[in-house]
Amino acid sequence: MPGSHTPNTVIFPTCPLPQNYFAENRSDILLIVAVLFFIIETAAFGLRVAARRLTSRPYGWDDTFTVLALVTNLAICTWLLA
């Protein structure tokens, strides 16, 4: 049957793709999103540190992973800017 397929079947488009389909460049959008998320993450981390200091609670393992995530995101943003 022409309209039926099994779940494991890959369906390719029958119409040809535009000539510049693979030449599309969205690196500027990727860079903006990456930098925006880095700013949000840095602000959230700063608020978390401030809350820990105001409540005199000790730093825990979750804070360690937050620092690792911040450093990893900084490395990714730096890599995208290069």
Residue, then its C-alpha position, 0 to 999 in steps of 0.5 A: m500500500p502506498g500510504s502505509h508504513t511500519p514504525n521502523t520505516v524512514i520516509f524521505p520527502t518526495c519533493p526536491l529540497p531547495q538548493n540552499y537548504f543545507a547552506e542555511n546558517r543559524s550560528d548567530i541564533l545559537l550564539i545568542v541563545a548560548v550567551l543568554f543561558f549563560i547569563i541566566e545561569t550565572a545570575a541564578f548561581g549568584l542568587r543561590v550563593a547569596a541565599r546560602r550566605l544569608t541563611s548561614r547554611p553550608y555549601g553542599w554537594d549540589d552546590t559543587f555540581t552547580v559550579l561544575a555546570l557553570v564552568t562547563n557552560l562557560a567552556i561551551c560558550t567560549w568554544l562557540l565564540a571561537 
